[in-house]
């Protein structure tokens, strides 16, 4: 079983993010999923079983003010897992690898005081 749970959450307006901060958000929140699976997925396929859990976010589905890079990176995790599901279903060895994507909601903490949730 793999649980991809790394994440950072810079919380301020898009125009106040510097390029390095945006890049780092995607490196941790999305690209880490690629690097972990490139290492462990071949063994799961060889054993024909496994379970991959990836943390996304409720903000991936609706977005929130001051979370543009975070929401975009977590939305990409959603598409990553859906595409991986399609790829594994089409795999010639038909491995029994389960996929779970978790979409936790926002917890009001001091870290997140600048968030305004989109209620659409």
Secondary structure per residue as TSV (DSSP state, phi and psi in degrees):
chain	resnum	aa	ss	phi	psi
A	1	X	-	360.0	138.9
A	2	X	E	-120.2	132.9
A	3	X	E	-120.9	109.2
A	4	X	E	-88.1	102.6
A	5	X	-	-126.1	10.9
A	6	X	-	-72.0	144.5
A	7	X	-	-171.7	144.2
A	8	X	-	-126.3	155.0
A	9	X	-	-137.7	79.3
A	10	X	-	-70.0	132.2
A	11	X	-	-125.7	87.4
A	12	X	S	-165.4	173.1
A	13	X	-	-60.4	151.6
A	14	X	G	-53.6	-46.3
A	15	X	G	-70.7	-13.7
A	16	X	G	-94.7	-3.6
A	17	X	S	-76.9	139.5
A	18	X	-	-91.3	159.9
A	19	X	H	-55.7	-38.3
A	20	X	H	-64.9	-38.6
A	21	X	H	-65.3	-41.4
A	22	X	H	-65.3	-46.1
A	23	X	H	-59.5	-45.2
A	24	X	H	-62.5	-37.9
A	25	X	H	-59.5	-44.5
A	26	X	H	-72.2	-36.0
A	27	X	I	-59.6	-46.4
A	28	X	I	-78.2	-49.6
A	29	X	I	-77.3	-24.1
A	30	X	I	-123.8	-57.0
A	31	X	I	-62.1	-29.4
A	32	X	H	-58.9	-32.3
A	33	X	H	-62.1	-41.7
A	34	X	H	-62.6	-47.0
A	35	X	H	-69.1	-38.1
A	36	X	H	-64.5	-46.8
A	37	X	H	-70.8	-32.6
A	38	X	H	-60.6	-29.0
A	39	X	H	-83.3	-44.6
A	40	X	H	-100.3	-23.8
A	41	X	H	-62.1	-39.4
A	42	X	H	-56.4	-39.3
A	43	X	H	-67.6	-37.6
A	44	X	H	-64.0	-43.9
A	45	X	H	-63.6	-42.3
A	46	X	H	-61.7	-41.2
A	47	X	H	-80.0	-11.5
A	48	X	T	62.5	28.9
A	49	X	E	-160.6	159.2
A	50	X	E	160.8	177.8
A	51	X	E	-148.4	128.3
A	52	X	E	-117.0	123.6
A	53	X	E	-115.4	128.7
A	54	X	E	-126.3	134.7
A	55	X	E	-87.2	122.6
A	56	X	-	-107.2	-134.1
A	57	X	-	-168.2	150.8
A	58	X	T	-60.5	-29.4
A	59	X	H	-69.6	-12.7
A	60	X	H	-68.5	-23.9
A	61	X	H	-96.3	-18.9
A	62	X	H	-138.9	-15.8
A	63	X	-	74.5	166.4
A	64	X	E	-156.7	146.4
A	65	X	E	-58.5	139.4
A	66	X	T	71.5	13.9
A	67	X	-	-129.7	31.3
A	68	X	H	-59.7	-55.5
A	69	X	H	-63.1	-41.5
A	70	X	H	-60.2	-51.0
A	71	X	H	-61.7	-40.6
A	72	X	H	-64.2	-41.8
A	73	X	H	-67.8	-37.3
A	74	X	H	-75.6	-30.1
A	75	X	H	-65.7	-38.1
A	76	X	H	-63.7	-34.1
A	77	X	H	-61.6	-41.3
A	78	X	H	-56.8	-51.4
A	79	X	H	-66.7	-35.8
A	80	X	H	-56.3	-50.0
A	81	X	H	-68.3	-38.7
A	82	X	H	-65.7	-40.0
A	83	X	H	-68.8	-39.1
A	84	X	H	-63.2	-39.5
A	85	X	H	-58.3	-47.3
A	86	X	H	-62.7	-39.6
A	87	X	H	-65.8	-42.9
A	88	X	H	-68.7	-36.2
A	89	X	H	-64.1	-29.9
A	90	X	T	-91.4	-4.0
A	91	X	-	-63.2	135.0
A	92	X	T	-61.9	-27.4
A	93	X	T	-84.2	-7.8
A	94	X	-	48.4	56.3
A	95	X	-	-67.6	146.5
A	96	X	E	-91.1	74.6
A	97	X	E	-109.6	115.4
A	98	X	E	-81.4	147.4
A	99	X	E	-127.4	132.4
A	100	X	E	-131.8	129.3
A	101	X	E	-113.4	129.1
A	102	X	E	-106.7	135.6
A	103	X	-	-121.3	72.7
A	104	X	-	-66.7	150.6
A	105	X	-	-81.2	-179.7
A	106	X	-	-85.6	130.7
A	107	X	-	-100.7	125.9
A	108	X	-	-74.2	104.9
A	109	X	-	-129.1	172.9
A	110	X	G	-59.3	-31.7
A	111	X	G	-62.2	-30.6
A	112	X	G	-108.8	31.1
A	113	X	T	-69.8	-16.1
A	114	X	T	-96.9	11.4
A	115	X	-	-90.0	136.2
A	116	X	E	-124.3	115.2
A	117	X	E	-79.7	136.2
A	118	X	-	-74.4	121.4
A	119	X	-	-97.3	14.3
A	120	X	-	-67.7	360.0
